[in-house]
Amino acid sequence: MKHLDALTSIGSSTVNSYRRLWDTGFWAPVFADWGYQNRTCALRISAPGRFEYRSVDSMVNPYLMGTALLKAFDDGIDNNIDPGEAEERNIYQAIEAGKQVKKLPMSLGEALDKLAKDEVIKSSMPDEMYRVFHHYKTDEWERFNHTVTDWDLETYIDCLP
């Protein structure tokens, strides 16, 4: 739970990865919570001995994700970090009932900022690996942000003087 924000940058490693997270109607794992058999949380225990980290997409590098998860597990075990109570309810029902739930990062830029502050997850990429990962992913985010899309043109062209 402590490292979910940073893990998101590895599991959802492209600009496009975050588009699905905005569509909460399809049970996208956008909430930093956990539960048993609970598909609405980012972390799910689905059966004895089976753990699911759900905030990944098809672009995930399984080697980077695997080592980052192992580092997170190791930190949790070594430091006896309490993940909190399991959420038994559908997370949307829990929120309606007043539960305060933090969202995961909703953009690559936000996730990269969280990764930069998480020394445990950064340490899963030894030597130059983190520097290279951060460089390329930051470049991707910056190129995305300065790109004018068809949506921009269609939405704002009438507003131009």
JOSUL-V372650 format. One line per field, one symbol per residue. ss: DSSP state (H for helix, E for strand, - for the rest). psi: psi as a letter, one per 30 degrees, with the letter a starting at -180 (. if undefined). A space follows every 10 residues. Layout:
ss=???
psi=???
//
This chain:
ss=---HHHHHHH H---HHHH-H HH-HHH---- E--EEE---- --EEEEE--E EEE------- -HHHHHHHHH HHHHHHHH-- ---------- HHHHHH---- --E----HHH HHHHHH--HH HH------HH HHHHHHHHHH HHHHH----H HHHHHHHHH- -
psi=eegeeeeefe eiglefefef ffiffghkif killlkhjff lfkkjflkgj kkjfhlafgk jfeeeeeeee eeeeeeeegh kkfakkjflk eeeeeefgkj kkllkgleee eeeeeffjee eeffilbfee eeeeeeeeee eeeefgkkle eeeeefeffk .
//
